[in-house]
Amino acid sequence: MAITGRCHCGAISYVAEGEAVYHSLCHCTDCRRWAGAPAVGWIAFKDQQLTVVGKPAIYHSSANATREFCSACGTGLFYRNPILLPGMIDIQSGTLDDPVNNAPSLHIMTKHKLPWMDNLNELPEFETYPGMDKVDA
């Protein structure tokens, strides 16, 4: 089984072969700030399972970690930390071509979870942007 994905502009794409090690939603402050989102999906594979087409830019986000992104459109793509995750690479699962069939199976770093994340199902839902039903955004 292979999964594929890409950045927003398509300058960088990837294929990961075989089974993922895990797929998590991370709530840590670093991931939230990096992605500009309340949580970030990460699907992990062994390094040798991933083939990348294009050259991501690299940001050293801490002494041991690097985050890779598209320098053209800014999409965050990969996280590597040889101390915490030796021989593995995390892929931002929001960049998957088929995210529907690749659901996460756990939450991590919940000690940093925003308290209002527990009540998301109580918020009103709109199929489109409110008041913009007839506009294709």
N, CA, C and O atoms as a MOPAC input file, in Angstrom:
PM7 MOZYME 1SCF
protein

 N      0.84700 1    -1.18500 1     0.00000 1
 C      0.00000 1     0.00000 1     0.00000 1
 C      0.88800 1     1.24300 1     0.00000 1
 O      1.89600 1     1.28600 1     0.70600 1
 N      0.52600 1     2.23300 1    -0.77200 1
 C      1.27900 1     3.48100 1    -0.83400 1
 C      0.34000 1     4.64500 1    -0.57900 1
 O     -0.83000 1     4.61100 1    -0.96000 1
 N      0.86300 1     5.67000 1     0.06600 1
 C      0.11500 1     6.91700 1     0.17700 1
 C      0.88900 1     7.98600 1    -0.57100 1
 O      2.11300 1     7.91900 1    -0.68400 1
 N      0.17200 1     8.96100 1    -1.07400 1
 C      0.79700 1    10.05600 1    -1.80600 1
 C      0.30800 1    11.37400 1    -1.22400 1
 O     -0.72400 1    11.43500 1    -0.55600 1
 N      1.06400 1    12.41500 1    -1.48900 1
 C      0.67100 1    13.74100 1    -1.04100 1
 C      1.53400 1    14.79200 1    -1.68600 1
 O      2.44400 1    14.49500 1    -2.45900 1
 N      1.22500 1    16.04100 1    -1.34700 1
 C      1.97400 1    17.14400 1    -1.95000 1
 C      1.72800 1    18.42400 1    -1.17900 1
 O      0.84300 1    18.50700 1    -0.32800 1
 N      2.53500 1    19.41200 1    -1.50000 1
 C      2.32300 1    20.75200 1    -0.94900 1
 C      1.17700 1    21.42300 1    -1.70700 1
 O      0.65900 1    20.86200 1    -2.67300 1
 N      0.78900 1    22.59100 1    -1.28200 1
 C     -0.33900 1    23.30400 1    -1.88000 1
 C     -0.11300 1    23.62800 1    -3.35400 1
 O     -1.03300 1    23.49300 1    -4.16100 1
 N      1.09500 1    24.05200 1    -3.71600 1
 C      1.35400 1    24.45200 1    -5.10400 1
 C      1.79500 1    23.30000 1    -5.99400 1
 O      1.83400 1    23.44600 1    -7.21600 1
 N      2.13000 1    22.14900 1    -5.39900 1
 C      2.53600 1    20.97700 1    -6.17100 1
 C      4.01700 1    20.90600 1    -6.48300 1
 O      4.44800 1    19.98000 1    -7.16900 1
 N      4.80700 1    21.84800 1    -6.00500 1
 C      6.24900 1    21.83000 1    -6.27200 1
 C      6.93700 1    20.65300 1    -5.58200 1
 O      7.96800 1    20.17300 1    -6.05500 1
 N      6.37300 1    20.18800 1    -4.47200 1
 C      6.93500 1    19.04900 1    -3.74400 1
 C      5.83800 1    18.00400 1    -3.57200 1
 O      4.73100 1    18.30400 1    -3.12700 1
 N      6.17300 1    16.78300 1    -3.93400 1
 C      5.24200 1    15.66900 1    -3.74400 1
 C      6.00200 1    14.52000 1    -3.10500 1
 O      7.23100 1    14.53200 1    -3.03300 1
 N      5.25600 1    13.53100 1    -2.64600 1
 C      5.89700 1    12.39400 1    -1.99500 1
 C      5.05000 1    11.13900 1    -2.14700 1
 O      3.84900 1    11.19400 1    -2.41100 1
 N      5.72700 1    10.00000 1    -1.96900 1
 C      5.09500 1     8.69400 1    -1.91800 1
 C      5.68600 1     7.97300 1    -0.72000 1
 O      6.90600 1     7.92400 1    -0.56700 1
 N      4.84000 1     7.41700 1     0.12600 1
 C      5.27800 1     6.58600 1     1.24400 1
 C      4.74700 1     5.17900 1     0.99800 1
 O      3.54100 1     4.97900 1     0.85500 1
 N      5.64600 1     4.21300 1     0.95000 1
 C      5.29800 1     2.81700 1     0.66800 1
 C      5.10700 1     2.04300 1     1.96600 1
 O      5.83100 1     2.26800 1     2.93700 1
 N      4.14300 1     1.13900 1     1.98900 1
 C      3.95000 1     0.26500 1     3.13200 1
 C      3.07000 1     0.87700 1     4.19900 1
 O      2.42500 1     1.90500 1     3.99500 1
 N      3.06200 1     0.21500 1     5.34100 1
 C      2.21600 1     0.63500 1     6.45800 1
 C      2.85700 1     1.76600 1     7.24800 1
 O      4.07500 1     1.80000 1     7.42700 1
 N      2.03700 1     2.67900 1     7.71400 1
 C      2.50600 1     3.74700 1     8.59500 1
 C      2.82000 1     3.15700 1     9.96800 1
 O      2.22300 1     2.16300 1    10.38200 1
 N      3.75800 1     3.78000 1    10.65700 1
 C      4.08700 1     3.38200 1    12.02100 1
 C      2.96800 1     3.81900 1    12.95800 1
 O      2.56000 1     3.06700 1    13.84300 1
 N      2.47600 1     5.03400 1    12.76000 1
 C      1.33900 1     5.55400 1    13.51400 1
 C      0.79400 1     6.77100 1    12.78000 1
 O      1.43200 1     7.29300 1    11.86500 1
 N     -0.38700 1     7.21800 1    13.18800 1
 C     -0.96700 1     8.46600 1    12.68900 1
 C     -1.59600 1     9.15400 1    13.89400 1
 O     -2.55800 1     8.64700 1    14.47200 1
 N     -1.05800 1    10.29700 1    14.26700 1
 C     -1.49800 1    10.97200 1    15.48500 1
 C     -1.92500 1    12.40400 1    15.21700 1
 O     -1.59100 1    12.99500 1    14.19000 1
 N     -2.66800 1    12.93700 1    16.16200 1
 C     -2.94900 1    14.37300 1    16.20000 1
 C     -2.11300 1    14.93500 1    17.34200 1
 O     -2.28900 1    14.55200 1    18.49900 1
 N     -1.20300 1    15.84700 1    17.01100 1
 C     -0.30900 1    16.41300 1    18.01700 1
 C     -0.85000 1    17.75400 1    18.50100 1
 O     -1.26800 1    18.59700 1    17.70700 1
 N     -0.83300 1    17.93300 1    19.80800 1
 C     -1.34200 1    19.14900 1    20.43600 1
 C     -0.23500 1    20.01400 1    21.02100 1
 O     -0.53000 1    20.98200 1    21.72200 1
 N      1.04500 1    19.69300 1    20.75200 1
 C      2.13000 1    20.46100 1    21.37200 1
 C      2.17200 1    21.88900 1    20.83700 1
 O      1.73700 1    22.17100 1    19.72000 1
 N      2.69800 1    22.76100 1    21.65100 1
 C      2.78400 1    24.18000 1    21.31000 1
 C      3.61600 1    24.39600 1    20.05100 1
 O      3.25600 1    25.22000 1    19.21000 1
 N      4.72500 1    23.66600 1    19.90700 1
 C      5.58100 1    23.82900 1    18.72500 1
 C      4.83100 1    23.49200 1    17.44300 1
 O      4.89400 1    24.24700 1    16.47200 1
 N      4.13200 1    22.37800 1    17.43000 1
 C      3.39100 1    21.98600 1    16.22800 1
 C      2.26200 1    22.96400 1    15.92500 1
 O      2.03000 1    23.32000 1    14.77000 1
 N      1.56600 1    23.39300 1    16.97200 1
 C      0.48100 1    24.35900 1    16.75400 1
 C      1.01800 1    25.64000 1    16.14300 1
 O      0.44100 1    26.16300 1    15.18900 1
 N      2.10900 1    26.14600 1    16.67800 1
 C      2.67000 1    27.39500 1    16.16500 1
 C      3.19300 1    27.20300 1    14.74100 1
 O      3.00200 1    28.06300 1    13.88200 1
 N      3.85800 1    26.05800 1    14.49600 1
 C      4.41000 1    25.77900 1    13.16300 1
 C      3.29700 1    25.74800 1    12.10800 1
 O      3.45000 1    26.31300 1    11.02500 1
 N      2.19800 1    25.09800 1    12.42400 1
 C      1.12600 1    24.91800 1    11.44600 1
 C      0.07800 1    26.02000 1    11.47800 1
 O     -0.70200 1    26.16500 1    10.53700 1
 N      0.05600 1    26.80200 1    12.56300 1
 C     -0.99800 1    27.80000 1    12.68500 1
 C     -2.35300 1    27.14400 1    12.85400 1
 O     -3.35700 1    27.64400 1    12.34600 1
 N     -2.38900 1    26.02800 1    13.56300 1
 C     -3.61900 1    25.24700 1    13.74400 1
 C     -3.70100 1    24.75700 1    15.18600 1
 O     -2.67300 1    24.66900 1    15.85900 1
 N     -4.89700 1    24.43600 1    15.67600 1
 C     -5.03600 1    23.99500 1    17.06500 1
 C     -4.47500 1    22.59400 1    17.33100 1
 O     -4.23400 1    22.24300 1    18.48600 1
 N     -4.26500 1    21.80200 1    16.30000 1
 C     -3.63500 1    20.48800 1    16.39500 1
 C     -3.11700 1    20.14700 1    15.00200 1
 O     -3.59800 1    20.68300 1    14.00300 1
 N     -2.13400 1    19.25300 1    14.94400 1
 C     -1.53800 1    18.88500 1    13.65600 1
 C     -1.52500 1    17.37200 1    13.52300 1
 O     -1.10600 1    16.66000 1    14.43500 1
 N     -1.99200 1    16.88800 1    12.37100 1
 C     -1.93000 1    15.46200 1    12.08500 1
 C     -0.55400 1    15.09000 1    11.56200 1
 O     -0.02100 1    15.75100 1    10.67100 1
 N      0.02400 1    14.02600 1    12.12000 1
 C      1.32200 1    13.50200 1    11.69300 1
 C      1.18900 1    12.00900 1    11.43600 1
 O      0.77800 1    11.25700 1    12.31900 1
 N      1.53300 1    11.58500 1    10.23800 1
 C      1.55900 1    10.16400 1     9.91700 1
 C      3.02500 1     9.78500 1     9.71200 1
 O      3.71400 1    10.37200 1     8.87800 1
 N      3.49200 1     8.80600 1    10.47500 1
 C      4.92000 1     8.47400 1    10.51200 1
 C      5.24400 1     7.23800 1     9.68800 1
 O      4.49500 1     6.26100 1     9.66200 1
 N      6.37200 1     7.31700 1     9.02500 1
 C      6.91900 1     6.20600 1     8.25500 1
 C      8.40400 1     6.08900 1     8.55400 1
 O      9.02000 1     7.03500 1     9.04500 1
 N      8.96900 1     4.94500 1     8.26400 1
 C     10.41600 1     4.78300 1     8.33900 1
 C     11.02100 1     5.56400 1     7.18100 1
 O     10.42500 1     5.65300 1     6.10800 1
 N     12.21200 1     6.13300 1     7.39900 1
 C     12.86000 1     6.96200 1     6.37200 1
 C     12.88200 1     6.29700 1     5.00000 1
 O     12.58400 1     6.93800 1     3.99200 1
 N     13.23200 1     5.02900 1     4.95900 1
 C     13.39400 1     4.33600 1     3.67700 1
 C     12.06400 1     4.11100 1     2.95900 1
 O     12.06700 1     3.72600 1     1.78900 1
 N     10.93600 1     4.33700 1     3.61800 1
 C      9.63000 1     4.16300 1     2.98400 1
 C      9.22000 1     5.39400 1     2.17300 1
 O      8.28300 1     5.32600 1     1.37800 1
 N      9.91500 1     6.51500 1     2.36800 1
 C      9.49000 1     7.78400 1     1.76700 1
 C     10.36200 1     8.17500 1     0.58700 1
 O     11.59000 1     8.13600 1     0.65900 1
 N      9.69800 1     8.55600 1    -0.51100 1
 C     10.36900 1     9.13800 1    -1.67200 1
 C      9.78800 1    10.53200 1    -1.86700 1
 O      8.57100 1    10.69700 1    -1.95100 1
 N     10.65200 1    11.52700 1    -1.93900 1
 C     10.22600 1    12.92100 1    -2.09900 1
 C     10.67800 1    13.42000 1    -3.46700 1
 O     11.82400 1    13.21600 1    -3.86600 1
 N      9.76800 1    14.07200 1    -4.17700 1
 C     10.08500 1    14.71300 1    -5.44800 1
 C     10.04400 1    16.21500 1    -5.20200 1
 O      9.02300 1    16.74200 1    -4.76100 1
 N     11.13000 1    16.90000 1    -5.47700 1
 C     11.27300 1    18.31700 1    -5.16900 1
 C     12.18900 1    18.46200 1    -3.96200 1
 O     12.55500 1    17.47300 1    -3.32600 1
 N     12.55100 1    19.68400 1    -3.65800 1
 C     13.49100 1    19.92200 1    -2.56200 1
 C     12.86900 1    20.83700 1    -1.51600 1
 O     12.76700 1    22.04700 1    -1.71900 1
 N     12.45100 1    20.24900 1    -0.39100 1
 C     11.88100 1    21.08500 1     0.67100 1
 C     12.94800 1    21.97000 1     1.31900 1
 O     14.12300 1    21.60800 1     1.37200 1
 N     12.52800 1    23.10900 1     1.79700 1
 C     13.38700 1    23.95200 1     2.63100 1
 C     13.39200 1    23.34300 1     4.02200 1
 O     12.43500 1    22.67600 1     4.41600 1
 N     14.46800 1    23.57000 1     4.76900 1
 C     14.61200 1    22.97800 1     6.09600 1
 C     14.75000 1    24.06800 1     7.14000 1
 O     15.53200 1    25.00600 1     6.98800 1
 N     13.97300 1    23.92200 1     8.20500 1
 C     14.02000 1    24.82900 1     9.34900 1
 C     14.39900 1    24.01300 1    10.57700 1
 O     13.73300 1    23.02900 1    10.90000 1
 N     15.46200 1    24.41300 1    11.26100 1
 C     15.88700 1    23.73400 1    12.49300 1
 C     15.08800 1    24.33500 1    13.64600 1
 O     15.42900 1    25.40000 1    14.16000 1
 N     14.03000 1    23.64800 1    14.04300 1
 C     13.10800 1    24.19600 1    15.04100 1
 C     13.57100 1    23.97600 1    16.47500 1
 O     13.04300 1    24.59900 1    17.39600 1
 N     14.54400 1    23.10300 1    16.67500 1
 C     15.14500 1    22.90100 1    17.99100 1
 C     16.50200 1    22.23600 1    17.77800 1
 O     16.90100 1    21.99100 1    16.64000 1
 N     17.20600 1    21.94500 1    18.85500 1
 C     18.53800 1    21.35100 1    18.74300 1
 C     18.51200 1    20.02600 1    17.98900 1
 O     19.47400 1    19.69800 1    17.29500 1
 N     17.44000 1    19.26400 1    18.11000 1
 C     17.38200 1    17.93400 1    17.49400 1
 C     16.38400 1    17.79700 1    16.35700 1
 O     16.38900 1    16.78300 1    15.65800 1
 N     15.53800 1    18.77800 1    16.15600 1
 C     14.43500 1    18.61400 1    15.20300 1
 C     14.56800 1    19.53300 1    13.99800 1
 O     15.04900 1    20.66200 1    14.09600 1
 N     14.12800 1    19.01100 1    12.85800 1
 C     13.99700 1    19.83600 1    11.66200 1
 C     12.57900 1    19.69500 1    11.13800 1
 O     11.95000 1    18.64300 1    11.25300 1
 N     12.10000 1    20.77300 1    10.56700 1
 C     10.78900 1    20.80000 1     9.92100 1
 C     11.02900 1    21.21500 1     8.48100 1
 O     11.74900 1    22.17800 1     8.21500 1
 N     10.42100 1    20.48100 1     7.55100 1
 C     10.62900 1    20.73800 1     6.13200 1
 C      9.34100 1    21.26000 1     5.51800 1
 O      8.24400 1    20.81500 1     5.85600 1
 N      9.49900 1    22.21600 1     4.60500 1
 C      8.34300 1    22.87100 1     4.01700 1
 C      8.65500 1    23.28500 1     2.59500 1
 O      9.81400 1    23.29600 1     2.18200 1
 N      7.61800 1    23.62700 1     1.84900 1
 C      7.79300 1    24.12400 1     0.48900 1
 C      8.14900 1    25.60800 1     0.55500 1
 O      7.41200 1    26.40200 1     1.14000 1
 N      9.26300 1    25.97300 1    -0.03600 1
 C      9.66000 1    27.38300 1    -0.00300 1
 C      8.83000 1    28.23700 1    -0.96300 1
 O      8.83500 1    29.46300 1    -0.85700 1
 N      8.12000 1    27.60300 1    -1.89600 1
 C      7.28600 1    28.35700 1    -2.83400 1
 C      5.93200 1    28.73700 1    -2.23400 1
 O      5.49700 1    29.88000 1    -2.37600 1
 N      5.25900 1    27.79300 1    -1.56500 1
 C      3.91100 1    28.06900 1    -1.05300 1
 C      3.81800 1    28.05800 1     0.47200 1
 O      2.80700 1    28.48600 1     1.03000 1
 N      4.85600 1    27.57500 1     1.14800 1
 C      4.88000 1    27.59500 1     2.60500 1
 C      4.27100 1    26.38600 1     3.30000 1
 O      4.26000 1    26.32700 1     4.53000 1
 N      3.76500 1    25.42300 1     2.54100 1
 C      3.14400 1    24.25100 1     3.15500 1
 C      4.14700 1    23.47300 1     4.00500 1
 O      5.22100 1    23.10700 1     3.52900 1
 N      3.78800 1    23.22200 1     5.27000 1
 C      4.59500 1    22.35000 1     6.11900 1
 C      4.40800 1    20.90700 1     5.70000 1
 O      3.28200 1    20.46600 1     5.47000 1
 N      5.51400 1    20.16000 1     5.59700 1
 C      5.44400 1    18.79700 1     5.08200 1
 C      5.97800 1    17.72800 1     6.04000 1
 O      5.27400 1    16.76600 1     6.34700 1
 N      7.21400 1    17.89300 1     6.51100 1
 C      7.87800 1    16.80400 1     7.23100 1
 C      8.50400 1    17.28400 1     8.53200 1
 O      8.88200 1    18.44500 1     8.68000 1
 N      8.59900 1    16.34200 1     9.47200 1
 C      9.26800 1    16.58100 1    10.75300 1
 C     10.22500 1    15.42500 1    10.98600 1
 O      9.86100 1    14.26000 1    10.83000 1
 N     11.45300 1    15.76100 1    11.36100 1
 C     12.45300 1    14.73900 1    11.68200 1
 C     13.09200 1    15.08300 1    13.01800 1
 O     13.39200 1    16.24300 1    13.30200 1
 N     13.29200 1    14.05900 1    13.82700 1
 C     13.98400 1    14.21600 1    15.10000 1
 C     14.70600 1    12.89700 1    15.38200 1
 O     14.09800 1    11.95800 1    15.89700 1
 N     16.00900 1    12.81900 1    15.04800 1
 C     16.73100 1    11.55700 1    15.18800 1
 C     16.86900 1    11.06600 1    16.63300 1
 O     17.17400 1     9.89400 1    16.85200 1
 N     16.65300 1    11.93000 1    17.60900 1
 C     16.72100 1    11.51900 1    19.00900 1
 C     15.38200 1    10.91200 1    19.44300 1
 O     15.33900 1     9.81100 1    19.99200 1
 N     14.29900 1    11.64000 1    19.19000 1
 C     12.96300 1    11.17400 1    19.56800 1
 C     12.41800 1    10.08900 1    18.63900 1
 O     11.77800 1     9.13700 1    19.08600 1
 N     12.68100 1    10.24500 1    17.34600 1
 C     12.11100 1     9.35300 1    16.32700 1
 C     13.21100 1     8.84100 1    15.39400 1
 O     13.20200 1     9.15200 1    14.20300 1
 N     14.15500 1     8.06100 1    15.92300 1
 C     15.27200 1     7.61500 1    15.07300 1
 C     14.79100 1     6.78200 1    13.88500 1
 O     13.98500 1     5.86300 1    14.03100 1
 N     15.30900 1     7.13100 1    12.70600 1
 C     14.97600 1     6.38900 1    11.49900 1
 C     13.58200 1     6.60000 1    10.97300 1
 O     13.12300 1     5.85200 1    10.10900 1
 N     12.88700 1     7.62700 1    11.48900 1
 C     11.50600 1     7.87100 1    11.06500 1
 C     11.32900 1     9.29900 1    10.57500 1
 O     12.13000 1    10.18800 1    10.86900 1
 N     10.27100 1     9.48700 1     9.83000 1
 C      9.87200 1    10.81500 1     9.37200 1
 C      8.37400 1    10.95800 1     9.58500 1
 O      7.59800 1    10.05800 1     9.26400 1
 N      7.98000 1    12.10400 1    10.13100 1
 C      6.56400 1    12.43000 1    10.27500 1
 C      6.14600 1    13.27200 1     9.07800 1
 O      6.84900 1    14.20300 1     8.68600 1
 N      5.01300 1    12.94200 1     8.51100 1
 C      4.44600 1    13.69400 1     7.38100 1
 C      3.17900 1    14.37400 1     7.86800 1
 O      2.33000 1    13.73400 1     8.48900 1
 N      3.04200 1    15.67000 1     7.58900 1
 C      1.80400 1    16.35900 1     7.96100 1
 C      0.66300 1    15.73900 1     7.15300 1
 O      0.61800 1    15.84200 1     5.92700 1
 N     -0.25500 1    15.09300 1     7.87200 1
 C     -1.29400 1    14.32300 1     7.18800 1
 C     -2.31900 1    15.18700 1     6.47000 1
 O     -3.09700 1    14.67100 1     5.66800 1
 N     -2.34100 1    16.47500 1     6.73400 1
 C     -3.20100 1    17.37200 1     5.96600 1
 C     -2.74600 1    17.51500 1     4.52500 1
 O     -3.48600 1    18.05000 1     3.69900 1
 N     -1.53700 1    17.04600 1     4.20200 1
 C     -1.01100 1    17.13000 1     2.84200 1
 C     -1.25400 1    15.84900 1     2.04300 1
 O     -0.86100 1    15.76200 1     0.88000 1
 N     -1.90000 1    14.85600 1     2.66000 1
 C     -2.18800 1    13.60500 1     1.95000 1
 C     -3.17500 1    13.83200 1     0.81500 1
 O     -4.09600 1    14.63900 1     0.94000 1
 N     -2.98200 1    13.12300 1    -0.28700 1
 C     -3.95100 1    13.17700 1    -1.38400 1
 C     -5.27000 1    12.51400 1    -0.98700 1
 O     -6.32500 1    12.88300 1    -1.50300 1
 N     -5.21800 1    11.54400 1    -0.07900 1
 C     -6.42300 1    10.82000 1     0.34700 1
 C     -6.51800 1    10.82400 1     1.88000 1
 O     -6.34700 1     9.77900 1     2.50900 1
 N     -6.78600 1    11.98100 1     2.48200 1
 C     -6.85500 1    12.01400 1     3.93800 1
 C     -8.06400 1    11.27200 1     4.50900 1
 O     -8.03300 1    10.84500 1     5.66300 1
 N     -9.11800 1    11.11300 1     3.72400 1
 C    -10.33900 1    10.45900 1     4.20500 1
 C    -10.06200 1     9.01700 1     4.62300 1
 O    -10.60600 1     8.54600 1     5.62100 1
 N     -9.23300 1     8.32500 1     3.87800 1
 C     -8.95800 1     6.91400 1     4.15500 1
 C     -7.70800 1     6.70200 1     5.01200 1
 O     -7.18300 1     5.59100 1     5.07600 1
 N     -7.23900 1     7.74600 1     5.65900 1
 C     -6.07000 1     7.65700 1     6.52100 1
 C     -6.33300 1     8.39800 1     7.82500 1
 O     -5.69400 1     9.40900 1     8.11600 1
 N     -7.26400 1     7.89600 1     8.59500 1
 C     -7.66600 1     8.55200 1     9.84600 1
 C     -6.61000 1     8.36200 1    10.93300 1
 O     -5.98600 1     7.30300 1    11.00500 1
 N     -6.40300 1     9.36600 1    11.77400 1
 C     -5.48800 1     9.20200 1    12.90400 1
 C     -6.05700 1     8.22500 1    13.92700 1
 O     -7.26600 1     8.00000 1    13.98900 1
 N     -5.16300 1     7.65200 1    14.72600 1
 C     -5.59600 1     6.66900 1    15.71400 1
 C     -5.26800 1     7.07100 1    17.14400 1
 O     -5.60400 1     6.34000 1    18.07500 1
 N     -4.61800 1     8.21900 1    17.34400 1
 C     -4.31200 1     8.65100 1    18.70200 1
 C     -4.01500 1    10.14500 1    18.75700 1
 O     -3.69100 1    10.77300 1    17.74900 1
 N     -4.13500 1    10.69800 1    19.96900 1
 C     -3.75200 1    12.07200 1    20.27200 1
 C     -2.44800 1    12.01200 1    21.05400 1
 O     -2.27800 1    11.14200 1    21.90800 1
 N     -1.52300 1    12.93100 1    20.77100 1
 C     -0.28200 1    13.00400 1    21.54100 1
 C     -0.08600 1    14.42000 1    22.06300 1
 O     -0.67600 1    15.37800 1    21.56300 1
 N      0.75100 1    14.52500 1    23.07100 1
 C      1.09300 1    15.79700 1    23.70600 1
 C     -0.15000 1    16.53400 1    24.20900 1
 O     -0.25500 1    17.75500 1    24.08800 1
 N     -1.07600 1    15.77900 1    24.76800 1
 C     -2.33300 1    16.36500 1    25.22700 1
 C     -2.15800 1    17.26400 1    26.44700 1
 O     -3.08500 1    17.98600 1    26.81400 1
 N     -0.99600 1    17.23400 1    27.07800 1
 C     -0.76400 1    18.16600 1    28.18800 1
 C     -0.74600 1    19.60700 1    27.67800 1
 O     -0.89100 1    20.54300 1    28.46300 1
 N     -0.56700 1    19.79000 1    26.36000 1
 C     -0.58300 1    21.12000 1    25.74900 1
 C     -1.89600 1    21.41600 1    25.01500 1
 O     -2.04900 1    22.48200 1    24.41700 1
 N     -2.82300 1    20.49000 1    25.06100 1
 C     -4.07700 1    20.61300 1    24.31100 1
 C     -4.85600 1    21.85100 1    24.76400 1
 O     -4.98300 1    22.11700 1    25.95900 1
 N     -5.36700 1    22.58900 1    23.80100 1
 C     -6.19900 1    23.74600 1    24.11300 1
 C     -7.50600 1    23.24800 1    24.72800 1
 O     -8.13700 1    22.34900 1    24.17300 1
 N     -7.92400 1    23.81600 1    25.86400 1
 C     -9.10700 1    23.28600 1    26.55400 1
 C    -10.37500 1    23.29300 1    25.70800 1
 O    -11.23400 1    22.43000 1    25.88800 1
 N    -10.50900 1    24.23500 1    24.80100 1
 C    -11.73300 1    24.29900 1    24.00900 1
 C    -11.80200 1    23.24000 1    22.91100 1
 O    -12.83600 1    23.10600 1    22.25600 1
 N    -10.72900 1    22.48800 1    22.69700 1
 C    -10.75400 1    21.41000 1    21.70700 1
 C    -11.73200 1    20.30700 1    22.10100 1
 O    -12.23700 1    19.59600 1    21.23200 1
 N    -12.00700 1    20.15500 1    23.38900 1
 C    -12.91300 1    19.10700 1    23.85100 1
 C    -14.36500 1    19.35700 1    23.45400 1
 O    -15.17000 1    18.42600 1    23.46700 1
 N    -14.71200 1    20.57100 1    23.10900 1
 C    -16.10900 1    20.92500 1    22.82100 1
 C    -16.36800 1    21.24900 1    21.34800 1
 O    -17.37600 1    21.88500 1    21.03800 1
 N    -15.51800 1    20.84400 1    20.46000 1
 C    -15.67600 1    21.19300 1    19.04600 1
 C    -16.97900 1    20.66600 1    18.44200 1
 O    -17.56700 1    21.31400 1    17.57700 1
 N    -17.42200 1    19.51600 1    18.88800 1
 C    -18.66400 1    18.95300 1    18.34100 1
 C    -19.89600 1    19.75700 1    18.71800 1
 O    -20.96200 1    19.55400 1    18.13800 1
 N    -19.77200 1    20.65800 1    19.67200 1
 C    -20.90200 1    21.48400 1    20.09600 1
 C    -21.04500 1    22.76300 1    19.26200 1
 O    -22.05100 1    23.46300 1    19.37500 1
 N    -20.05300 1    23.06900 1    18.43200 1
 C    -20.10500 1    24.28900 1    17.62200 1
 C    -21.07500 1    24.13300 1    16.45700 1
 O    -21.25700 1    23.02800 1    15.94500 1
 N    -21.70300 1    25.23900 1    16.03100 1
 C    -22.56300 1    25.16600 1    14.84300 1
 C    -21.73400 1    24.77000 1    13.62500 1
 O    -20.54800 1    25.08800 1    13.54600 1
 N    -22.35800 1    24.07900 1    12.68400 1
 C    -21.67800 1    23.62800 1    11.46700 1
 C    -22.36100 1    24.20600 1    10.24300 1
 O    -23.58500 1    24.32200 1    10.19700 1
 N    -21.55500 1    24.57100 1     9.24600 1
 C    -22.03100 1    25.09800 1     7.97600 1
 C    -21.33000 1    24.33600 1     6.85900 1
 O    -20.11200 1    24.16400 1     6.91200 1
 N    -22.05800 1    23.88100 1     5.86100 1
 C    -21.44800 1    23.15200 1     4.75200 1
 C    -20.54300 1    24.03600 1     3.90800 1
 O    -19.61600 1    23.53900 1     3.26900 1
 N    -20.79400 1    25.31900 1     3.89700 1
 C    -19.94800 1    26.26400 1     3.18600 1
 C    -19.67100 1    27.42400 1     4.13600 1
 O    -20.11400 1    27.40900 1     5.28400 1
 N    -18.95500 1    28.40800 1     3.66800 1
 C    -18.71500 1    29.59500 1     4.47200 1
 C    -20.06600 1    30.26200 1     4.73400 1
 O    -20.82300 1    30.48800 1     3.79100 1
 N    -20.38900 1    30.58300 1     5.99400 1
 C    -21.71700 1    31.15200 1     6.29400 1
 C    -22.03800 1    32.35500 1     5.41800 1
 O    -21.25700 1    33.30200 1     5.32700 1
 N    -23.19500 1    32.30100 1     4.78100 1
 C    -23.64200 1    33.40600 1     3.93200 1
 C    -23.05600 1    33.38000 1     2.53900 1
 O    -23.37100 1    34.24700 1     1.72400 1
 N    -22.21700 1    32.41300 1     2.24700 1
 C    -21.56800 1    32.34100 1     0.93800 1
 C    -21.96300 1    31.08800 1     0.16600 1
 O    -21.17200 1    30.57700 1    -0.62600 1
 N    -23.16100 1    30.59400 1     0.38500 1
 C    -23.62000 1    29.33600 1    -0.19400 1
 C    -23.43100 1    29.26500 1    -1.70900 1
 O    -23.15100 1    28.19900 1    -2.25800 1
 N    -23.58200 1    30.38600 1    -2.36600 1
 C    -23.56500 1    30.37800 1    -3.82700 1
 C    -22.22700 1    30.82700 1    -4.41200 1
 O    -22.09200 1    30.95500 1    -5.62800 1
 N    -21.24700 1    31.06600 1    -3.55400 1
 C    -19.93800 1    31.51200 1    -4.02800 1
 C    -18.95500 1    30.34900 1    -3.95300 1
 O    -18.87700 1    29.65900 1    -2.93600 1
 N    -18.21600 1    30.13800 1    -5.02100 1
 C    -17.20100 1    29.08700 1    -5.03000 1
 C    -15.87900 1    29.69900 1    -4.57300 1
 O    -15.23800 1    30.44000 1    -5.31800 1
 N    -15.47500 1    29.38000 1    -3.33400 1
 C    -14.24300 1    29.95500 1    -2.79700 1
 C    -13.11800 1    29.14400 1    -3.22200 1
 O    -11.97400 1    29.44700 1    -2.88200 1

